Amino acid sequence: AAMAVEFEAYAAFERELLGDLIPFIEARYSVKGDRMHRALAGLSMGGGQSLNFGLNNIDTFAWVGGFSSARNTKPPVELVPNPGAARQLELLWVSCGNEDGLYNISAGVHDYLTAQNVPHEWHIDAGGHTFPVWKNDLYHFASSLFR
C-alpha cells in the first residue's frame, strides 16, 4: 500500500509540473514556451522522475537527463515503450557513478536504449552516490543543452 501511495505522489507531481508549474513560469517570465527550449533533469529520485516524466512527455521536453537515477525509475520497457518517439529527443542523458549502489538502474536503461537504437549519452563517472558525481554530470549535461 505504501508503494501505491508513493507512485500516486509521483503522478500528482507530474500533473502539477505540466499543468501548473510550467504554465506559471511561462505566464510570469520571458521564456520560450516550446519543447525545443525546455529541459528536464534530476538526480537520484529526481533522476528517476526526470526520465519517467521526460520520456512520457516528449511533446513537452526535448532534453532529458537522469543522474544516478533511483529505484522509482520505471523499468526500461515501460520507460521507453515507443523507441521511435524517444528518438525525437535532442538529448537523452543517462549517467551514474561506477561505485553507486544504484548503478544497475542506469546501466539497465542504457542497455535497453542501446538495444532499441535510441540515441543517448551514457556517462560513467568515477565515484558513488555523491555530490561530486552529480556536479560533473550537471556540468556536462548543461553544456550540451539548447545547441
N, C-alpha and C positions, 0 to 999 in steps of 0.2 A: 504494500500500500504506500509506503514511503517513496518508493521509486516512481509510482504513478503521479504522486504529488510533485515530485521533483521535475518530471518530464512535462507536466502541465504548467509549471512555472516557466520552463524554457519556452514553451509555446506561447504563453502570455507575453513574455518579453519580446519574442519575435513580432507578435501583433503590435505591441507598443512601439517598438523600433520603427516598423514600417508605417503604421497608421498614425502615430503621434509624434515621435521624436524627429524623424526626417522631415515631415511637413512643418513642424515647429521651427526647425533650423532654417528651412527654405523660406519661410514667411518672415523671418527676422534678420537674416544675414544675406549678404550678396554672394550667393553661391550658384554654381551651375548645377541645375537640377536634373541631370540625366545620368544614366548608368556609366557612361564613359568618364565621368568626373566624380565617381563615388566608389570608395574602397571600404572594405571591412576586414579587420584583423584583430586577433586577440591571442592571449597566452593562457596555457593550461585550460581551465574550464572555459575561459573566453575563447581560446583557440578552437575548442570543440564547437562552441556556439557559432563562431565565425564561419567555420566550414559548414555546419548544418544550415545556418541561415543563408549564407552567401551562395552555396550551391543549390539551395532551394529557391533562390530569388535572383537568377542570372539576369532577369529583365531589370533588376534594380541595381546590382553591383557588377562591375566589370573587373574588379581587382579584389581578390580574396586571399587571406593569409591565415594559416593556423600554426602557431608556435607551441611546441610541446603539448599538443592537444591531449586533453584528459579523457577519462572513460565516458563522458557524456557525448563524445563524438559518435555519430551514427555508424553502424557497420558500413564498409565501403560500398557494397552493392545498394544499400539504401541511400547513402550519401550521394552517389552518382548513378541514379537509375537510368539516366539518358546521357551516355558519354558524348553524343553529338552536341547536346546543349552545352555541356561543360567546355567543349572546345571553343565556344564563343567568348570565353573569358580572355581578357588581355593578359592577366597574370593570375595563376593559381600557385600559391607558395605553401609548401609544407616543410617544416623544419623541426629539428629536435636535437638535444644533446646526446652524444653517444653513451653517456653514463646515466641518462634519465630513466627512471623506473617506468615511464610511460612511452619509451622509445618504440615498443612494438605497435602502438596505436598509429603513430605517424608513419612508421615503416609499412604497415599494412595498407594505409591509404596510398602511399607512394607506389607500392607493388601493384595495387589494383589499377591506379591511374596509368601506370606503365603498360599493364596488360591490355587496357582498353584504349591505348594510344591517345590519352588525354594529355596535352602539353601542360607541364608544370615544372616548377623549380623545386628540387629536393635538396635541402641544405642540411648537412650534418655538422653540428658544432662539437667541439671538444668540451665536455662538461656535463653537468647534471641538470636538475630542475631548478635552475638558479638565474638570478638577475643578469650576470654577465652573458649568458647564452641568449637570453631574450633581448638584451640591449644590442647584441651583434645582429640578431635576426631582424630587429626593427630597423636598424641602420640599412641593411641590405634590401629589405622589402621596401622601405620608404624611398630609397634612392632609385627604385625601379618603377615607381608609380607615375602615371599620367604622362608617359613618354610617347 
